[in-house]
């Protein structure tokens, strides 16, 4: 499959419960991550993470599916048309 670039937005609604599993999963898929930006809102116990990834759709689906199984995590993906 062809490699494409994707934007992945991750909202962690409970930092204490979900941040470590999310970080471990991002680390596991690190070879596909081109950029990572995080915005922690500790006063609200929420964190937003933006990723730019280069991967085929199978890898992106595996990554976003595993993120979606983590409690207190919401994920959205968008494939860039370059």
C-alpha positions as CSV (number, residue, x, y, z in Angstrom):
1,X,0.0,0.0,0.0
2,X,1.0,3.6,-0.6
3,X,2.4,5.7,2.2
4,X,0.3,8.8,2.8
5,X,0.5,11.6,5.3
6,X,-2.2,11.9,8.0
7,X,-3.2,14.3,10.8
8,X,-4.2,12.5,14.0
9,X,-5.9,14.4,16.8
10,X,-6.0,12.6,20.1
11,X,-8.0,13.9,23.1
12,X,-7.2,12.3,26.4
13,X,-10.1,13.1,28.8
14,X,-8.5,11.6,31.9
15,X,-4.7,12.3,32.0
16,X,-4.1,10.1,35.0
17,X,-5.8,7.0,33.7
18,X,-5.0,7.2,29.9
19,X,-1.9,9.3,29.3
20,X,0.6,6.5,29.8
21,X,-1.1,3.9,27.6
22,X,-1.5,6.6,24.9
23,X,2.2,7.5,25.1
24,X,3.3,3.9,25.0
25,X,1.2,3.3,21.8
26,X,2.6,6.5,20.2
27,X,6.1,5.2,21.0
28,X,5.3,1.8,19.5
29,X,4.3,3.5,16.2
30,X,7.1,6.1,16.4
31,X,8.7,5.1,13.1
32,X,5.6,6.5,11.4
33,X,5.3,9.7,13.4
34,X,6.8,12.8,11.7
35,X,5.6,15.4,14.3
36,X,4.0,15.3,17.8
37,X,2.6,18.3,19.6
38,X,0.9,18.1,22.9
39,X,-1.2,20.6,24.8
40,X,-1.9,19.5,28.4
41,X,-4.7,21.3,30.2
42,X,-4.0,20.0,33.7
43,X,-6.6,22.3,35.3
44,X,-9.2,20.3,33.4
45,X,-7.4,16.9,33.5
46,X,-7.4,16.9,29.7
47,X,-4.6,16.6,27.1
48,X,-4.8,17.1,23.4
49,X,-2.1,15.6,21.1
50,X,-1.6,16.3,17.4
51,X,0.4,14.0,15.2
52,X,1.5,14.1,11.6
53,X,2.1,10.5,10.5
54,X,3.4,8.9,7.3
55,X,1.9,5.4,6.9
56,X,-0.4,3.3,4.8
57,X,-4.1,3.0,5.7
58,X,-3.7,-0.4,7.3
59,X,-1.1,1.0,9.8
60,X,-3.2,4.2,10.4
61,X,-6.3,2.0,11.0
62,X,-4.4,-0.2,13.5
63,X,-3.0,2.8,15.4
64,X,-6.3,4.7,15.6
65,X,-8.3,1.5,16.4
66,X,-6.0,0.7,19.3
67,X,-6.2,4.3,20.6
68,X,-10.0,4.2,20.4
69,X,-10.0,1.2,22.7
70,X,-8.4,3.1,25.5
71,X,-10.9,4.4,28.0
72,X,-11.2,8.2,28.1
73,X,-9.5,8.7,24.7
74,X,-11.1,10.1,21.5
75,X,-9.3,10.0,18.2
76,X,-9.9,11.6,14.8
77,X,-7.8,11.1,11.7
78,X,-7.6,13.0,8.4
79,X,-5.6,12.0,5.3
80,X,-3.8,14.8,3.6
81,X,-4.3,15.1,-0.1
82,X,-0.9,16.3,-1.2
